[in-house]
């Protein structure tokens, strides 16, 4: 099942909706980046924490790394945009 479209897409999503070639390049770049061992370990750490908090598989908020290293709940959209 495909993910639902956002009611308020961000700037990048709007640009890629207009330009499929740009989306293709973006997805290829992301696939290569997220296939690294460091990214897999990072995702595994978050998945363990979500399971421990009973959030896994229920949707809702993401876990977000603070500057001090703690994990707190944060909205999905704002967590993706954090620099």
Secondary structure by P-SEA (a helix, b strand, c coil): ccccccccccaaaaaaaacaaaaaaaaaaaaaaaacaaaaaaaaaaaaaaaaacccccccbbbbbcccbbbbbbcaaaaaacc
